[in-house]
């Protein structure tokens, strides 16, 4: 994992391609711009809420039957709490809430929920190491997430004896960009570094790269975890980098460190 030390001011004049969804992409772009970088926001995943179903309404109305509630992302946390506001003017007590990372825990805190989160890391693997999820035989767990997602959390908790309910709240999809938009982002903009903070984002980037002429594989690509870094290496990217956290300032610092290292001839994948 990278431990960025470089002054982000070294990003002056650098071009950063930001492929995360909105509104997070524009927020991160402002942080890069404050460090002197030029940015191009090019989301490779978009999200939209799923319509309400009778099954989902029943699950939410029975919220007090769950011992543990896990939100896998800030977006999932906000959708869940916005919907619960309709049915639960006051949330039931006695439930342990969890955020996969610090950003998700902050989103829950906006609603007055003190959520548990990993002390280190922001992945499902890190979440599953929390003591509160270790001995849950027979307990009910609700996982708020997208329509599709990793099954590691469900599988592991069920192996520990939990009764897990998946609550799909949104779907993710790749925007339908025109060839001209793809050319602008990947070739004309000629990014010095790329931000791709999910496996799905990286997969969509790889698919676009396969259909156009470019030289992006030697550019640093900022990814969220070792699993995604290995995926990037397998696809041909030479310099995947995992930031110290997924906070905007750490992402900016990671890009600055990698680019400074490449300038000095010593840049390498972290």
C-alpha positions as CSV (number, residue, x, y, z in Angstrom):
1,X,0.0,0.0,0.0
2,X,1.3,3.4,-0.8
3,X,2.1,5.8,1.9
4,X,2.2,9.2,0.1
5,X,4.7,11.7,1.3
6,X,5.0,14.0,-1.7
7,X,3.8,17.5,-1.6
8,X,0.7,17.6,-3.9
9,X,2.0,20.9,-5.3
10,X,4.0,18.7,-7.6
11,X,0.8,18.1,-9.6
12,X,1.0,21.6,-11.2
13,X,0.3,21.1,-14.9
14,X,-0.5,17.4,-14.5
15,X,-3.5,15.9,-16.3
16,X,-5.7,13.6,-14.2
17,X,-8.5,11.4,-15.6
18,X,-11.1,10.8,-12.9
19,X,-13.3,7.8,-13.7
20,X,-15.4,7.5,-10.5
21,X,-19.2,8.3,-10.4
22,X,-20.7,11.7,-9.8
23,X,-20.9,13.6,-7.5
24,X,-17.7,12.1,-6.0
25,X,-15.9,12.7,-9.3
26,X,-16.4,16.4,-9.3
27,X,-15.5,16.7,-5.6
28,X,-12.3,14.9,-6.2
29,X,-11.6,17.0,-9.3
30,X,-11.7,20.1,-7.2
31,X,-9.1,18.6,-4.8
32,X,-6.8,17.8,-7.7
33,X,-7.3,21.3,-9.2
34,X,-6.4,22.9,-5.8
35,X,-3.1,21.0,-6.1
36,X,-2.5,22.5,-9.6
37,X,-3.7,19.6,-11.7
38,X,-5.9,19.8,-14.8
39,X,-8.7,17.3,-14.6
40,X,-11.1,15.5,-16.9
41,X,-14.2,13.9,-15.3
42,X,-15.1,10.7,-17.2
43,X,-17.3,8.5,-15.0
44,X,-17.2,4.9,-16.1
45,X,-19.9,3.8,-13.6
46,X,-23.2,5.5,-13.1
47,X,-25.8,4.7,-10.5
48,X,-29.5,4.9,-10.3
49,X,-31.9,3.9,-7.5
50,X,-34.0,0.8,-8.0
51,X,-37.8,1.2,-7.9
52,X,-39.4,0.2,-4.6
53,X,-40.8,-3.4,-4.5
54,X,-43.2,-5.0,-2.0
55,X,-40.3,-7.3,-0.8
56,X,-38.1,-4.3,-0.1
57,X,-40.9,-2.5,1.8
58,X,-41.5,-5.5,3.9
59,X,-37.8,-5.9,4.7
60,X,-37.6,-2.2,5.8
61,X,-40.8,-2.4,7.9
62,X,-39.2,-5.4,9.7
63,X,-36.0,-3.5,10.3
64,X,-36.2,-4.2,14.1
65,X,-35.8,-7.9,13.5
66,X,-32.2,-7.4,12.4
67,X,-29.2,-7.4,14.7
68,X,-26.7,-6.0,12.2
69,X,-27.0,-3.7,9.2
70,X,-24.1,-3.3,6.8
71,X,-23.9,-0.5,4.2
72,X,-21.3,-1.2,1.5
73,X,-20.9,2.4,0.3
74,X,-21.8,6.0,1.1
75,X,-24.4,5.9,-1.7
76,X,-26.0,2.7,-0.3
77,X,-26.0,4.3,3.2
78,X,-27.8,7.5,2.0
79,X,-30.4,5.6,-0.1
80,X,-31.2,3.3,2.8
81,X,-31.5,6.0,5.4
82,X,-33.6,8.3,3.1
83,X,-36.0,5.4,2.5
84,X,-36.1,4.4,6.2
85,X,-37.1,8.0,7.0
86,X,-40.5,7.2,5.4
87,X,-41.2,4.2,7.6
88,X,-39.2,4.8,10.8
89,X,-39.4,8.4,12.1
90,X,-37.1,7.0,14.9
91,X,-34.8,4.1,14.1
92,X,-35.2,1.0,16.2
93,X,-32.6,0.5,18.9
94,X,-30.4,-2.5,19.5
95,X,-29.0,-2.7,16.0
96,X,-25.3,-2.7,15.2
97,X,-24.5,-0.6,12.1
98,X,-21.5,-1.1,9.9
99,X,-19.8,0.9,7.2
100,X,-17.3,-0.9,4.9
101,X,-15.0,2.2,5.1
102,X,-14.6,5.6,6.7
103,X,-16.6,7.3,4.0
104,X,-19.6,5.0,4.5
105,X,-19.4,5.5,8.3
106,X,-19.4,9.2,7.8
107,X,-22.5,9.0,5.6
108,X,-24.3,7.0,8.4
109,X,-23.1,9.6,10.9
110,X,-24.9,12.3,9.0
111,X,-28.1,10.5,10.1
112,X,-26.9,10.2,13.7
113,X,-25.7,6.6,13.5
114,X,-22.5,5.7,15.1
115,X,-21.4,2.9,12.8
116,X,-18.6,0.5,13.2
117,X,-15.9,0.4,10.6
118,X,-12.5,-1.2,10.1
119,X,-9.6,0.5,11.8
120,X,-7.5,-0.2,8.7
121,X,-8.7,-0.8,5.2
122,X,-12.0,-0.2,3.4
123,X,-12.8,-3.6,1.9
124,X,-15.2,-6.4,2.6
125,X,-12.2,-8.4,3.9
126,X,-11.4,-5.7,6.4
127,X,-15.0,-5.4,7.5
128,X,-15.3,-9.1,8.1
129,X,-12.4,-8.9,10.6
130,X,-14.5,-6.7,13.0
131,X,-15.2,-8.5,16.3
132,X,-18.9,-7.7,16.1
133,X,-19.2,-9.9,13.0
134,X,-17.2,-12.8,14.3
135,X,-19.8,-14.7,16.4
136,X,-23.2,-14.2,14.9
137,X,-24.6,-17.7,14.7
138,X,-28.4,-17.4,14.2
139,X,-28.4,-13.6,14.0
140,X,-30.0,-11.7,11.2
141,X,-27.9,-9.4,9.1
142,X,-29.1,-6.9,6.5
143,X,-26.6,-5.8,3.7
144,X,-27.6,-2.6,1.8
145,X,-25.8,-2.6,-1.6
146,X,-26.2,-2.4,-5.3
147,X,-28.2,-4.8,-7.5
148,X,-25.0,-6.7,-8.1
149,X,-22.0,-6.9,-5.9
150,X,-19.3,-9.1,-4.4
151,X,-20.7,-12.1,-2.6
152,X,-17.9,-12.4,-0.1
153,X,-19.7,-10.7,2.8
154,X,-22.9,-12.8,2.4
155,X,-21.0,-16.0,1.9
156,X,-18.7,-15.5,4.9
157,X,-21.4,-14.4,7.3
158,X,-23.6,-17.3,6.3
159,X,-20.6,-19.6,6.9
160,X,-20.5,-18.1,10.4
161,X,-24.2,-19.1,10.9
162,X,-25.8,-15.7,10.2
163,X,-29.1,-15.3,8.3
164,X,-28.2,-12.7,5.7
165,X,-30.7,-10.6,3.7
166,X,-29.4,-8.7,0.7
167,X,-31.2,-5.4,0.1
168,X,-30.5,-4.1,-3.4
169,X,-31.1,-0.3,-3.6
170,X,-29.5,0.7,-6.9
171,X,-28.0,-0.5,-10.1
172,X,-24.7,0.4,-11.7
173,X,-24.1,0.7,-15.4
174,X,-21.4,2.0,-17.8
175,X,-22.4,5.3,-19.5
176,X,-22.9,5.0,-23.3
177,X,-20.1,7.3,-24.5
178,X,-19.7,8.3,-28.1
179,X,-16.4,7.5,-29.9
180,X,-15.6,11.2,-29.9
181,X,-16.0,11.4,-26.1
182,X,-13.8,8.3,-25.6
183,X,-11.2,9.8,-27.9
184,X,-11.2,13.1,-25.9
185,X,-10.8,11.4,-22.6
186,X,-8.3,8.7,-23.4
187,X,-6.3,10.2,-26.2
188,X,-6.7,14.0,-26.7
189,X,-6.6,14.7,-22.9
190,X,-3.6,12.4,-22.6
191,X,-3.8,11.8,-18.9
192,X,-0.7,11.6,-16.8
193,X,-2.6,9.5,-14.2
194,X,-6.0,7.8,-13.9
195,X,-8.3,7.3,-10.9
196,X,-10.4,4.1,-11.1
197,X,-11.7,3.3,-7.6
198,X,-13.6,0.0,-8.2
199,X,-13.2,-3.2,-10.0
200,X,-16.2,-2.4,-12.2
201,X,-14.7,1.0,-13.1
202,X,-11.4,-0.6,-14.0
203,X,-13.1,-3.3,-16.1
204,X,-15.0,-0.6,-18.1
205,X,-11.8,1.3,-18.6
206,X,-10.0,-1.8,-19.9
207,X,-12.9,-2.4,-22.3
208,X,-12.7,1.1,-23.7
209,X,-8.9,0.9,-24.0
210,X,-9.2,-2.3,-26.0
211,X,-11.2,-0.4,-28.7
212,X,-9.0,2.6,-29.2
213,X,-5.3,3.5,-29.8
214,X,-3.7,4.9,-26.7
215,X,-0.6,4.6,-24.5
216,X,-2.1,4.6,-21.1
217,X,-0.7,1.3,-19.7
218,X,2.5,3.0,-18.4
219,X,0.5,5.7,-16.6
220,X,-0.2,5.4,-12.9
221,X,-3.7,4.1,-12.2
222,X,-5.1,4.8,-8.7
223,X,-7.1,1.7,-7.4
224,X,-8.8,1.0,-4.1
225,X,-7.3,-2.4,-3.1
226,X,-4.7,-5.1,-3.8
227,X,-7.3,-7.2,-5.5
228,X,-8.0,-4.4,-8.0
229,X,-4.2,-3.7,-8.4
230,X,-3.7,-7.3,-9.4
231,X,-6.5,-7.0,-11.9
232,X,-4.9,-3.8,-13.4
233,X,-1.5,-5.6,-13.7
234,X,-3.1,-8.6,-15.4
235,X,-4.7,-6.2,-17.9
236,X,-1.3,-4.6,-18.7
237,X,-1.2,-1.5,-16.5
238,X,2.4,-1.1,-15.3
239,X,1.9,1.2,-12.3
240,X,-1.2,0.6,-10.2
241,X,-1.2,2.4,-6.9
242,X,-3.2,2.0,-3.7
243,X,-3.6,5.2,-1.7
244,X,-3.3,5.5,2.0
245,X,-7.1,5.8,2.2
246,X,-9.9,6.7,-0.1
247,X,-10.1,10.2,1.3
248,X,-9.8,12.7,-1.5
249,X,-6.5,14.2,-0.1
250,X,-4.9,10.8,0.1
251,X,-5.9,10.0,-3.5
252,X,-4.3,13.3,-4.6
253,X,-1.2,12.6,-2.6
254,X,-0.9,9.1,-4.1
255,X,-1.0,10.4,-7.6
256,X,1.5,13.1,-6.8
257,X,3.9,10.6,-5.3
258,X,3.6,8.2,-8.2
259,X,4.2,10.9,-10.8
260,X,7.1,12.4,-8.9
261,X,8.6,8.9,-8.8
262,X,8.3,8.4,-12.5
263,X,9.9,11.8,-13.1
264,X,12.8,10.7,-11.0
265,X,13.1,7.5,-12.8
266,X,12.2,5.4,-9.7
267,X,8.4,5.3,-10.0
268,X,7.0,1.8,-9.4
269,X,3.7,0.1,-8.6
270,X,2.9,0.2,-4.9
